Amino acid sequence: MIKIENLTFNYPKQKELFNNLNLQLKDGSVHGLLGKNGAGKTTLLKIIAGLRFPKKGYCRAYGYDTYKRYPDFLKKLYFIPEEFYTPSITIKEFIGIYAPFYPNFSKSNLYEYIKEFEIPDKGNLSSFSYGQKKKFLISFGLATNCQILILDEPTNGLDIPSKSKFRKVLASSINSERSFIISTHQVRDIDQLIDPIVILDEGEIIFNHSLDEISNNLAIQIVDELPEEDVLYSESTIGGYSVVKENIDLESTALDVETIFNAVINNKDKINQIFDKSNKPQS
């Protein structure tokens, strides 16, 4: 489990990005970390990875303070940033240098992913295209079989077939002992994978709920005309409007993560009231 409590952070000569931030991320889930530009998503990922240090409070993963970067913690975590560097070496050389840091690394898993992604298994990594480099790093990260895999904008630079293969290989790697944290603006690329949805806005966690909780509390409907009442959020769509309302009748509706995100960003107080009400014990 990853636990962040009363965490405060700011960059030098800048105002606080986080002030008493609290968050818990459980094992066995693919956490979707969503937010607008500048919300602090990448910084939060770096704090979890031990690359940024809290000013106050703490971030702990499996009992380790992440900023201390103990080897026993680092071997449990692999971080694939949005902006990355691949050394001028071959895949074989990369494996020889980096695989020993991860005791559960599987060479056979890596080559399965390389085959699935249709990555050249020969040649220098520096000669690969941006998309090939990213697919290799994703493959290596999955093959470490580490307990925490952090991916920042993993589908940026991938073509449509590669995005489909990314979803396939990631889904095959999910188990009860691993935590995946994916931060992305390309929500539709991974909306069938992420659960729960965590939304960060202006340095605060304003939403953190599972898909089951969301479907029990919110309903998305496509209507020809906008209702006059009880609409939490609406947006134009082909042939009408997509409307988010409280799911009073517990109807089963298809969830669209992007629409849910827009609804929370635009009407967080009312939506959180609905979830708070549903979480109260029945008298």
PASEBA-1860 file (N, C-alpha, C; in nm, 3 decimals):
! residues 283
1> MIKIENLT> 0.083/-0.120/0.000/0.000/0.000/0.000/0.087/0.125/0.000 ~ 0.040/0.225/-0.071/0.105/0.356/-0.072/0.019/0.451/0.010 ~ 0.081/0.519/0.106/0.006/0.608/0.193/0.074/0.745/0.198 ~ -0.001/0.847/0.162/0.046/0.985/0.169/-0.037/1.057/0.274 ~ 0.030/1.120/0.369/-0.044/1.183/0.479/0.014/1.321/0.510 ~ -0.077/1.421/0.511/-0.042/1.559/0.547/0.081/1.610/0.472 ~ 0.088/1.577/0.345/0.206/1.609/0.266/0.200/1.752/0.212 ~ 0.308/1.824/0.234/0.324/1.960/0.182/0.447/1.964/0.094
9> FNYPKQKE> 0.435/2.030/-0.021/0.547/2.036/-0.114/0.540/2.164/-0.196 ~ 0.657/2.222/-0.221/0.665/2.333/-0.317/0.803/2.334/-0.378 ~ 0.811/2.384/-0.501/0.940/2.405/-0.566/1.000/2.536/-0.513 ~ 1.133/2.551/-0.518/1.196/2.674/-0.467/1.136/2.800/-0.531 ~ 1.110/2.899/-0.448/1.060/3.029/-0.490/0.922/3.021/-0.556 ~ 0.848/2.914/-0.528/0.712/2.901/-0.579/0.618/2.873/-0.464 ~ 0.491/2.904/-0.484/0.393/2.877/-0.380/0.373/2.727/-0.365 ~ 0.311/2.688/-0.255/0.291/2.546/-0.228/0.206/2.480/-0.337
17> LFNNLNLQ> 0.257/2.368/-0.386/0.180/2.290/-0.483/0.084/2.197/-0.410 ~ 0.131/2.135/-0.301/0.047/2.051/-0.216/0.052/2.104/-0.073 ~ -0.063/2.103/-0.007/-0.071/2.146/0.133/-0.160/2.048/0.208 ~ -0.098/1.966/0.294/-0.169/1.863/0.370/-0.245/1.767/0.279 ~ -0.176/1.718/0.178/-0.234/1.622/0.083/-0.242/1.485/0.148 ~ -0.355/1.417/0.129/-0.374/1.282/0.183/-0.426/1.190/0.073 ~ -0.368/1.070/0.067/-0.408/0.975/-0.037/-0.360/0.836/0.002 ~ -0.446/0.735/-0.022/-0.407/0.596/-0.005/-0.434/0.521/-0.135
25> LKDGSVHG> -0.336/0.443/-0.178/-0.347/0.363/-0.299/-0.325/0.217/-0.262 ~ -0.425/0.134/-0.286/-0.419/-0.006/-0.246/-0.357/-0.092/-0.355 ~ -0.309/-0.209/-0.315/-0.253/-0.304/-0.410/-0.364/-0.363/-0.498 ~ -0.321/-0.416/-0.612/-0.413/-0.489/-0.697/-0.501/-0.402/-0.782 ~ -0.467/-0.275/-0.799/-0.551/-0.183/-0.877/-0.467/-0.107/-0.978 ~ -0.535/-0.059/-1.082/-0.474/0.031/-1.180/-0.532/0.169/-1.153 ~ -0.460/0.248/-1.078/-0.508/0.380/-1.037/-0.489/0.479/-1.152 ~ -0.598/0.542/-1.192/-0.590/0.644/-1.294/-0.580/0.781/-1.229
33> LLGKNGAG> -0.464/0.845/-1.241/-0.443/0.978/-1.183/-0.470/1.082/-1.291 ~ -0.579/1.155/-1.275/-0.623/1.250/-1.376/-0.620/1.392/-1.321 ~ -0.605/1.488/-1.409/-0.604/1.628/-1.367/-0.570/1.718/-1.484 ~ -0.601/1.846/-1.468/-0.567/1.943/-1.572/-0.417/1.968/-1.573 ~ -0.371/2.038/-1.678/-0.230/2.078/-1.682/-0.196/2.162/-1.561 ~ -0.082/2.132/-1.499/-0.038/2.209/-1.383/-0.100/2.169/-1.252 ~ -0.179/2.062/-1.252/-0.243/2.019/-1.128/-0.144/1.956/-1.030 ~ -0.031/1.908/-1.080/0.070/1.847/-0.993/0.082/1.696/-1.008
41> KTTLLKII> 0.027/1.640/-1.116/0.027/1.495/-1.133/0.168/1.438/-1.141 ~ 0.251/1.497/-1.229/0.387/1.444/-1.245/0.468/1.460/-1.117 ~ 0.452/1.573/-1.049/0.522/1.593/-0.922/0.481/1.488/-0.820 ~ 0.351/1.458/-0.814/0.304/1.357/-0.719/0.364/1.220/-0.752 ~ 0.371/1.187/-0.880/0.432/1.060/-0.920/0.579/1.056/-0.878 ~ 0.649/1.167/-0.892/0.791/1.172/-0.855/0.809/1.163/-0.704 ~ 0.715/1.216/-0.627/0.722/1.202/-0.481/0.704/1.056/-0.442 ~ 0.609/0.988/-0.507/0.589/0.846/-0.479/0.713/0.765/-0.516
49> AGLRFPKK> 0.778/0.805/-0.624/0.899/0.734/-0.669/1.024/0.773/-0.590 ~ 1.012/0.872/-0.501/1.127/0.916/-0.422/1.217/1.013/-0.494 ~ 1.168/1.075/-0.602/1.248/1.170/-0.680/1.224/1.315/-0.638 ~ 1.122/1.340/-0.560/1.094/1.471/-0.500/1.067/1.447/-0.352 ~ 1.105/1.545/-0.269/1.102/1.524/-0.124/0.996/1.612/-0.060 ~ 0.910/1.557/0.024/0.810/1.637/0.094/0.875/1.741/0.185 ~ 0.811/1.856/0.196/0.855/1.956/0.293/0.802/1.922/0.432 ~ 0.680/1.872/0.434/0.617/1.825/0.557/0.537/1.700/0.524
57> GYCRAYGY> 0.497/1.627/0.628/0.420/1.506/0.607/0.508/1.395/0.549 ~ 0.442/1.292/0.495/0.521/1.180/0.444/0.450/1.108/0.331 ~ 0.530/1.036/0.254/0.481/0.941/0.154/0.551/0.810/0.181 ~ 0.474/0.707/0.212/0.531/0.576/0.242/0.472/0.470/0.149 ~ 0.556/0.378/0.109/0.515/0.266/0.027/0.572/0.138/0.087 ~ 0.484/0.047/0.123/0.525/-0.079/0.185/0.614/-0.056/0.307 ~ 0.582/0.052/0.382/0.652/0.082/0.505/0.778/0.166/0.489 ~ 0.815/0.199/0.366/0.937/0.278/0.342/0.899/0.424/0.314
65> DTYKRYPD> 0.973/0.516/0.375/0.963/0.656/0.335/1.029/0.668/0.198 ~ 0.949/0.705/0.098/0.998/0.694/-0.039/1.119/0.784/-0.066 ~ 1.125/0.901/0.001/1.234/0.995/-0.029/1.369/0.942/0.015 ~ 1.371/0.845/0.106/1.499/0.789/0.153/1.561/0.694/0.051 ~ 1.479/0.647/-0.044/1.528/0.568/-0.158/1.613/0.449/-0.117 ~ 1.564/0.376/-0.018/1.633/0.254/0.022/1.634/0.154/-0.093 ~ 1.743/0.079/-0.112/1.747/-0.021/-0.219/1.631/-0.121/-0.211 ~ 1.592/-0.160/-0.090/1.482/-0.256/-0.076/1.349/-0.198/-0.123
73> FLKKLYFI> 1.338/-0.065/-0.121/1.219/-0.001/-0.176/1.231/0.014/-0.327 ~ 1.346/0.058/-0.375/1.363/0.087/-0.517/1.347/-0.038/-0.603 ~ 1.380/-0.154/-0.549/1.364/-0.275/-0.630/1.218/-0.315/-0.645 ~ 1.130/-0.250/-0.569/0.987/-0.277/-0.578/0.916/-0.183/-0.676 ~ 0.988/-0.084/-0.730/0.924/0.023/-0.807/0.995/0.047/-0.938 ~ 0.914/0.072/-1.044/0.969/0.114/-1.173/0.887/0.230/-1.223 ~ 0.955/0.336/-1.266/0.889/0.461/-1.306/0.924/0.490/-1.451 ~ 0.821/0.504/-1.535/0.840/0.541/-1.675/0.787/0.683/-1.693
81> PEEFYTPS> 0.875/0.782/-1.698/0.831/0.921/-1.708/0.786/0.955/-1.849 ~ 0.718/1.067/-1.861/0.676/1.112/-1.994/0.796/1.147/-2.080 ~ 0.893/1.216/-2.021/1.017/1.249/-2.090/1.127/1.155/-2.038 ~ 1.187/1.081/-2.129/1.281/0.977/-2.086/1.406/0.980/-2.172 ~ 1.508/0.910/-2.123/1.634/0.897/-2.195/1.665/0.750/-2.212 ~ 1.701/0.710/-2.333/1.745/0.573/-2.356/1.893/0.577/-2.395 ~ 1.976/0.506/-2.323/2.121/0.510/-2.351/2.153/0.446/-2.486 ~ 2.268/0.478/-2.537/2.312/0.428/-2.668/2.372/0.288/-2.652
89> ITIKEFIG> 2.283/0.192/-2.623/2.323/0.053/-2.603/2.217/-0.038/-2.665 ~ 2.246/-0.166/-2.675/2.150/-0.262/-2.729/2.054/-0.308/-2.620 ~ 1.947/-0.375/-2.661/1.853/-0.430/-2.565/1.923/-0.530/-2.473 ~ 2.010/-0.613/-2.529/2.083/-0.712/-2.448/2.168/-0.642/-2.343 ~ 2.234/-0.534/-2.383/2.317/-0.460/-2.287/2.231/-0.391/-2.182 ~ 2.116/-0.338/-2.223/2.024/-0.274/-2.129/1.980/-0.375/-2.022 ~ 1.946/-0.495/-2.067/1.906/-0.601/-1.972/2.019/-0.631/-1.875 ~ 2.139/-0.644/-1.927/2.253/-0.677/-1.842/2.281/-0.572/-1.736
97> IYAPFYPN> 2.256/-0.446/-1.768/2.284/-0.336/-1.674/2.172/-0.320/-1.571 ~ 2.046/-0.321/-1.618/1.935/-0.281/-1.532/1.854/-0.396/-1.470 ~ 1.848/-0.510/-1.535/1.768/-0.620/-1.481/1.814/-0.667/-1.343 ~ 1.945/-0.667/-1.312/1.987/-0.716/-1.180/1.929/-0.637/-1.062 ~ 1.882/-0.514/-1.087/1.824/-0.435/-0.979/1.684/-0.486/-0.940 ~ 1.626/-0.573/-1.021/1.488/-0.617/-0.999/1.486/-0.769/-0.986 ~ 1.474/-0.819/-0.863/1.487/-0.963/-0.839/1.380/-1.047/-0.908 ~ 1.266/-0.987/-0.942/1.159/-1.063/-1.007/1.155/-1.041/-1.158
105> FSKSNLYE> 1.260/-0.982/-1.212/1.264/-0.957/-1.356/1.256/-1.088/-1.433 ~ 1.177/-1.086/-1.541/1.160/-1.205/-1.625/1.202/-1.172/-1.768 ~ 1.309/-1.233/-1.812/1.357/-1.212/-1.948/1.257/-1.266/-2.049 ~ 1.195/-1.379/-2.016/1.095/-1.436/-2.108/0.975/-1.344/-2.122 ~ 0.931/-1.283/-2.009/0.822/-1.186/-2.017/0.860/-1.070/-2.108 ~ 0.983/-1.020/-2.092/1.026/-0.905/-2.171/1.017/-0.936/-2.320 ~ 1.067/-1.053/-2.361/1.068/-1.083/-2.504/0.928/-1.115/-2.556 ~ 0.838/-1.158/-2.468/0.698/-1.172/-2.508/0.638/-1.036/-2.541
113> YIKEFEIP> 0.667/-0.936/-2.454/0.615/-0.802/-2.477/0.679/-0.739/-2.600 ~ 0.810/-0.761/-2.618/0.879/-0.709/-2.735/0.816/-0.765/-2.863 ~ 0.785/-0.892/-2.861/0.721/-0.954/-2.977/0.582/-0.897/-3.000 ~ 0.506/-0.881/-2.892/0.370/-0.827/-2.903/0.372/-0.686/-2.960 ~ 0.466/-0.605/-2.914/0.476/-0.466/-2.960/0.548/-0.453/-3.095 ~ 0.602/-0.565/-3.146/0.675/-0.563/-3.272/0.793/-0.466/-3.268 ~ 0.868/-0.476/-3.157/0.988/-0.394/-3.139/1.107/-0.472/-3.195 ~ 1.197/-0.407/-3.269/1.319/-0.477/-3.313/1.398/-0.525/-3.192
121> DKGNLSSF> 1.440/-0.651/-3.192/1.517/-0.701/-3.078/1.667/-0.688/-3.099 ~ 1.704/-0.624/-3.211/1.845/-0.599/-3.237/1.863/-0.452/-3.272 ~ 1.985/-0.407/-3.263/2.014/-0.267/-3.293/2.028/-0.185/-3.166 ~ 2.073/-0.063/-3.183/2.096/0.028/-3.072/1.967/0.100/-3.034 ~ 1.940/0.108/-2.906/1.816/0.174/-2.860/1.808/0.319/-2.907 ~ 1.921/0.386/-2.915/1.920/0.526/-2.956/1.875/0.544/-3.101 ~ 1.879/0.437/-3.179/1.837/0.445/-3.319/1.687/0.417/-3.336 ~ 1.621/0.375/-3.228/1.478/0.346/-3.234/1.400/0.475/-3.247
129> SYGQKKKF> 1.279/0.465/-3.302/1.188/0.580/-3.303/1.140/0.607/-3.162 ~ 1.079/0.725/-3.142/1.027/0.759/-3.009/0.927/0.654/-2.961 ~ 0.836/0.613/-3.051/0.736/0.514/-3.013/0.796/0.380/-2.978 ~ 0.898/0.337/-3.052/0.965/0.210/-3.023/1.037/0.216/-2.889 ~ 1.102/0.329/-2.861/1.169/0.345/-2.732/1.068/0.335/-2.617 ~ 0.956/0.403/-2.633/0.856/0.400/-2.526/0.801/0.260/-2.507 ~ 0.774/0.190/-2.616/0.721/0.053/-2.605/0.824/-0.038/-2.539 ~ 0.951/-0.015/-2.565/1.053/-0.097/-2.499/1.056/-0.071/-2.349
137> LISFGLAT> 1.052/0.057/-2.310/1.054/0.089/-2.167/0.931/0.035/-2.096 ~ 0.815/0.042/-2.161/0.695/-0.017/-2.103/0.713/-0.167/-2.087 ~ 0.768/-0.232/-2.190/0.792/-0.376/-2.184/0.887/-0.412/-2.071 ~ 0.995/-0.336/-2.058/1.092/-0.364/-1.952/1.028/-0.342/-1.816 ~ 0.953/-0.232/-1.800/0.888/-0.204/-1.672/0.793/-0.315/-1.631 ~ 0.714/-0.365/-1.725/0.624/-0.475/-1.695/0.702/-0.602/-1.660 ~ 0.812/-0.625/-1.731/0.891/-0.746/-1.709/0.965/-0.746/-1.576 ~ 0.982/-0.630/-1.514/1.044/-0.629/-1.381/0.956/-0.699/-1.278
145> NCQILILD> 0.827/-0.708/-1.306/0.730/-0.767/-1.212/0.740/-0.702/-1.074 ~ 0.772/-0.573/-1.074/0.783/-0.500/-0.948/0.643/-0.472/-0.893 ~ 0.638/-0.434/-0.767/0.508/-0.415/-0.701/0.442/-0.283/-0.736 ~ 0.521/-0.182/-0.774/0.466/-0.053/-0.812/0.520/-0.015/-0.950 ~ 0.431/-0.001/-1.046/0.471/0.046/-1.178/0.400/0.178/-1.203 ~ 0.479/0.284/-1.222/0.427/0.419/-1.242/0.449/0.457/-1.388 ~ 0.342/0.500/-1.454/0.351/0.539/-1.595/0.291/0.677/-1.612 ~ 0.374/0.768/-1.662/0.330/0.906/-1.686/0.309/0.925/-1.836
153> EPTNGLDI> 0.184/0.945/-1.876/0.145/0.961/-2.017/0.201/0.846/-2.102 ~ 0.166/0.722/-2.070/0.228/0.607/-2.139/0.188/0.594/-2.286 ~ 0.072/0.646/-2.326/0.030/0.627/-2.464/0.071/0.741/-2.556 ~ 0.132/0.846/-2.503/0.184/0.953/-2.589/0.290/0.896/-2.683 ~ 0.277/0.923/-2.811/0.375/0.875/-2.907/0.346/0.737/-2.963 ~ 0.241/0.670/-2.912/0.205/0.539/-2.964/0.099/0.554/-3.073 ~ 0.111/0.474/-3.180/0.008/0.474/-3.282/-0.112/0.393/-3.235 ~ -0.219/0.393/-3.311/-0.344/0.328/-3.268/-0.325/0.178/-3.242
161> PSKSKFRK> -0.260/0.100/-3.331/-0.239/-0.042/-3.299/-0.156/-0.062/-3.172 ~ -0.057/0.024/-3.150/0.027/0.009/-3.030/-0.050/0.039/-2.903 ~ -0.143/0.135/-2.910/-0.226/0.164/-2.793/-0.311/0.043/-2.757 ~ -0.364/-0.025/-2.858/-0.443/-0.145/-2.833/-0.356/-0.254/-2.770 ~ -0.235/-0.269/-2.820/-0.144/-0.370/-2.764/-0.100/-0.332/-2.623 ~ -0.084/-0.202/-2.597/-0.052/-0.157/-2.461/-0.160/-0.201/-2.364 ~ -0.286/-0.179/-2.400/-0.396/-0.221/-2.311/-0.392/-0.372/-2.288 ~ -0.360/-0.445/-2.393/-0.357/-0.592/-2.383/-0.248/-0.639/-2.288
169> VLASSINS> -0.126/-0.589/-2.305/-0.015/-0.637/-2.222/-0.029/-0.588/-2.078 ~ -0.083/-0.468/-2.061/-0.102/-0.419/-1.924/-0.207/-0.504/-1.852 ~ -0.318/-0.533/-1.921/-0.424/-0.614/-1.860/-0.372/-0.752/-1.820 ~ -0.281/-0.808/-1.901/-0.228/-0.941/-1.870/-0.134/-0.940/-1.751 ~ -0.088/-0.821/-1.711/0.010/-0.809/-1.602/-0.053/-0.776/-1.467 ~ -0.182/-0.749/-1.465/-0.249/-0.708/-1.341/-0.266/-0.828/-1.249 ~ -0.228/-0.812/-1.124/-0.257/-0.914/-1.022/-0.273/-0.846/-0.888 ~ -0.311/-0.922/-0.788/-0.348/-0.866/-0.657/-0.230/-0.809/-0.581
177> ERSFIIST> -0.107/-0.838/-0.624/0.012/-0.794/-0.550/0.078/-0.672/-0.613 ~ 0.025/-0.624/-0.724/0.089/-0.512/-0.794/-0.001/-0.389/-0.791 ~ 0.063/-0.273/-0.788/-0.008/-0.146/-0.798/0.040/-0.074/-0.923 ~ -0.053/-0.032/-1.005/-0.021/0.047/-1.123/-0.077/0.187/-1.102 ~ 0.003/0.286/-1.133/-0.043/0.425/-1.127/-0.019/0.485/-1.264 ~ -0.127/0.525/-1.330/-0.116/0.581/-1.465/-0.170/0.722/-1.463 ~ -0.086/0.816/-1.502/-0.129/0.955/-1.518/-0.138/0.984/-1.667 ~ -0.251/1.038/-1.712/-0.268/1.061/-1.854/-0.372/1.167/-1.882
185> HQVRDIDQ> -0.355/1.234/-1.997/-0.460/1.318/-2.053/-0.538/1.241/-2.160 ~ -0.481/1.129/-2.205/-0.545/1.048/-2.309/-0.635/0.944/-2.242 ~ -0.740/0.991/-2.177/-0.822/0.903/-2.093/-0.884/0.790/-2.175 ~ -0.926/0.819/-2.296/-0.995/0.717/-2.375/-0.903/0.602/-2.413 ~ -0.771/0.623/-2.403/-0.678/0.514/-2.434/-0.679/0.406/-2.326 ~ -0.717/0.443/-2.203/-0.704/0.347/-2.092/-0.830/0.338/-2.007 ~ -0.943/0.393/-2.056/-1.061/0.401/-1.968/-1.119/0.264/-1.932 ~ -1.080/0.159/-2.004/-1.126/0.024/-1.970/-1.034/-0.045/-1.870
193> LIDPIVIL> -0.926/0.022/-1.833/-0.827/-0.039/-1.744/-0.826/0.023/-1.605 ~ -0.842/0.156/-1.597/-0.821/0.223/-1.469/-0.938/0.204/-1.375 ~ -0.908/0.175/-1.252/-1.007/0.160/-1.145/-0.928/0.144/-1.015 ~ -0.931/0.243/-0.926/-1.020/0.359/-0.919/-0.971/0.478/-1.000 ~ -1.055/0.583/-0.998/-1.022/0.709/-1.061/-0.986/0.810/-0.953 ~ -0.866/0.867/-0.964/-0.818/0.967/-0.869/-0.802/1.098/-0.946 ~ -0.866/1.205/-0.899/-0.859/1.333/-0.968/-0.790/1.434/-0.878 ~ -0.686/1.495/-0.933/-0.607/1.597/-0.864/-0.638/1.732/-0.927
201> DEGEIIFN> -0.672/1.830/-0.842/-0.705/1.962/-0.895/-0.654/2.068/-0.798 ~ -0.574/2.160/-0.850/-0.519/2.269/-0.770/-0.452/2.218/-0.643 ~ -0.376/2.110/-0.658/-0.299/2.056/-0.546/-0.378/1.975/-0.445 ~ -0.503/1.941/-0.476/-0.586/1.864/-0.385/-0.644/1.741/-0.455 ~ -0.659/1.633/-0.379/-0.732/1.517/-0.428/-0.880/1.548/-0.409 ~ -0.950/1.571/-0.518/-1.091/1.609/-0.507/-1.184/1.492/-0.537 ~ -1.127/1.379/-0.577/-1.212/1.263/-0.611/-1.125/1.139/-0.609 ~ -1.172/1.032/-0.544/-1.099/0.906/-0.539/-1.200/0.794/-0.514
209> HSLDEISN> -1.250/0.737/-0.622/-1.357/0.637/-0.610/-1.341/0.527/-0.714 ~ -1.389/0.409/-0.677/-1.387/0.296/-0.769/-1.499/0.311/-0.872 ~ -1.489/0.234/-0.980/-1.593/0.238/-1.083/-1.726/0.191/-1.028 ~ -1.724/0.094/-0.937/-1.850/0.048/-0.875/-1.915/0.162/-0.797 ~ -1.836/0.235/-0.719/-1.891/0.348/-0.645/-1.947/0.454/-0.741 ~ -1.876/0.478/-0.848/-1.920/0.579/-0.943/-2.052/0.537/-1.008 ~ -2.060/0.412/-1.052/-2.182/0.367/-1.120/-2.301/0.362/-1.025 ~ -2.274/0.342/-0.896/-2.383/0.341/-0.798/-2.434/0.481/-0.765
217> NLAIQIVD> -2.352/0.582/-0.791/-2.389/0.717/-0.752/-2.419/0.811/-0.868 ~ -2.362/0.783/-0.984/-2.378/0.872/-1.099/-2.428/0.793/-1.220 ~ -2.510/0.859/-1.299/-2.560/0.800/-1.422/-2.532/0.894/-1.538 ~ -2.490/0.837/-1.648/-2.467/0.914/-1.771/-2.575/0.877/-1.871 ~ -2.642/0.978/-1.923/-2.749/0.956/-2.020/-2.725/1.041/-2.144 ~ -2.769/0.991/-2.258/-2.769/1.067/-2.382/-2.913/1.110/-2.409 ~ -2.935/1.240/-2.415/-3.072/1.293/-2.431/-3.076/1.392/-2.548 ~ -3.198/1.408/-2.602/-3.217/1.501/-2.714/-3.216/1.646/-2.668
225> ELPEEDVL> -3.277/1.669/-2.551/-3.285/1.803/-2.496/-3.240/1.802/-2.350 ~ -3.182/1.912/-2.308/-3.131/1.919/-2.171/-3.247/1.926/-2.072 ~ -3.247/1.840/-1.969/-3.346/1.854/-1.862/-3.326/1.986/-1.788 ~ -3.431/2.036/-1.731/-3.422/2.164/-1.661/-3.368/2.149/-1.520 ~ -3.377/2.028/-1.463/-3.338/2.009/-1.323/-3.245/1.888/-1.309 ~ -3.174/1.888/-1.194/-3.096/1.773/-1.147/-2.981/1.734/-1.238 ~ -2.934/1.824/-1.322/-2.820/1.794/-1.408/-2.692/1.839/-1.338 ~ -2.600/1.745/-1.318/-2.472/1.777/-1.255/-2.372/1.831/-1.358
233> YSESTIGG> -2.384/1.780/-1.479/-2.294/1.823/-1.585/-2.353/1.780/-1.718 ~ -2.328/1.859/-1.822/-2.374/1.822/-1.956/-2.274/1.872/-2.059 ~ -2.268/1.801/-2.171/-2.185/1.844/-2.282/-2.251/1.800/-2.412 ~ -2.231/1.878/-2.516/-2.290/1.846/-2.645/-2.225/1.722/-2.703 ~ -2.306/1.641/-2.769/-2.257/1.522/-2.836/-2.333/1.506/-2.966 ~ -2.299/1.408/-3.044/-2.368/1.388/-3.172/-2.514/1.351/-3.145 ~ -2.603/1.434/-3.196/-2.745/1.404/-3.182/-2.808/1.447/-3.051 ~ -2.736/1.520/-2.967/-2.797/1.563/-2.842/-2.696/1.603/-2.738
241> YSVVKENI> -2.718/1.555/-2.616/-2.634/1.593/-2.503/-2.600/1.470/-2.419 ~ -2.478/1.469/-2.367/-2.439/1.371/-2.267/-2.457/1.437/-2.130 ~ -2.539/1.374/-2.045/-2.580/1.434/-1.919/-2.539/1.345/-1.803 ~ -2.479/1.405/-1.699/-2.446/1.334/-1.577/-2.544/1.376/-1.468 ~ -2.609/1.275/-1.406/-2.706/1.300/-1.300/-2.679/1.206/-1.184 ~ -2.738/1.236/-1.071/-2.731/1.142/-0.959/-2.810/1.017/-0.995 ~ -2.752/0.902/-0.963/-2.816/0.775/-0.998/-2.914/0.734/-0.887 ~ -3.024/0.805/-0.879/-3.121/0.783/-0.772/-3.186/0.646/-0.782
249> DLESTALD> -3.213/0.601/-0.904/-3.283/0.474/-0.926/-3.188/0.356/-0.941 ~ -3.058/0.380/-0.919/-2.956/0.276/-0.931/-2.963/0.206/-1.066 ~ -2.981/0.286/-1.170/-2.983/0.231/-1.305/-2.842/0.193/-1.348 ~ -2.833/0.092/-1.432/-2.705/0.051/-1.486/-2.678/0.130/-1.614 ~ -2.574/0.212/-1.612/-2.540/0.292/-1.729/-2.393/0.277/-1.762 ~ -2.360/0.293/-1.890/-2.220/0.287/-1.931/-2.147/0.409/-1.878 ~ -2.026/0.386/-1.827/-1.946/0.495/-1.773/-1.847/0.544/-1.877 ~ -1.835/0.673/-1.887/-1.735/0.736/-1.973/-1.643/0.817/-1.881
257> VETIFNAV> -1.519/0.772/-1.867/-1.428/0.832/-1.769/-1.403/0.979/-1.800 ~ -1.391/1.013/-1.926/-1.365/1.153/-1.962/-1.482/1.242/-1.921 ~ -1.604/1.193/-1.941/-1.722/1.271/-1.901/-1.729/1.284/-1.750 ~ -1.697/1.175/-1.679/-1.696/1.180/-1.532/-1.592/1.281/-1.484 ~ -1.475/1.279/-1.545/-1.370/1.375/-1.508/-1.420/1.518/-1.526 ~ -1.478/1.548/-1.641/-1.528/1.684/-1.667/-1.637/1.722/-1.568 ~ -1.721/1.626/-1.532/-1.828/1.653/-1.436/-1.772/1.689/-1.300 ~ -1.671/1.614/-1.254/-1.611/1.640/-1.123/-1.540/1.774/-1.122
265> INNKDKIN> -1.465/1.803/-1.227/-1.392/1.930/-1.233/-1.488/2.048/-1.229 ~ -1.603/2.033/-1.294/-1.697/2.145/-1.305/-1.799/2.152/-1.192 ~ -1.816/2.044/-1.116/-1.919/2.045/-1.012/-1.876/1.954/-0.896 ~ -1.753/1.977/-0.847/-1.697/1.884/-0.749/-1.773/1.885/-0.617 ~ -1.820/2.001/-0.571/-1.886/2.008/-0.441/-2.014/1.925/-0.439 ~ -2.098/1.942/-0.540/-2.224/1.869/-0.544/-2.200/1.720/-0.561 ~ -2.104/1.683/-0.646/-2.076/1.541/-0.668/-2.020/1.477/-0.542 ~ -1.932/1.547/-0.471/-1.878/1.491/-0.347/-1.985/1.479/-0.240
273> QIFDKSNK> -2.081/1.568/-0.239/-2.195/1.556/-0.146/-2.272/1.428/-0.172 ~ -2.290/1.394/-0.298/-2.361/1.271/-0.333/-2.286/1.148/-0.281 ~ -2.154/1.146/-0.301/-2.075/1.032/-0.253/-2.068/1.028/-0.101 ~ -2.058/1.144/-0.037/-2.056/1.149/0.109/-2.187/1.094/0.165 ~ -2.296/1.129/0.102/-2.427/1.082/0.146/-2.440/0.932/0.135 ~ -2.390/0.877/0.027/-2.401/0.731/0.005/-2.310/0.654/0.099 ~ -2.203/0.718/0.149/-2.109/0.649/0.238/-2.150/0.653/0.384 ~ -2.251/0.736/0.416/-2.296/0.744/0.554/-2.371/0.617/0.592
281> PQS> -2.347/0.563/0.713/-2.418/0.442/0.754/-2.567/0.470/0.768 ~ -2.645/0.370/0.728/-2.790/0.383/0.736/-2.834/0.372/0.884 ~ -2.922/0.462/0.928/-2.968/0.459/1.067/-3.087/0.366/1.082
END
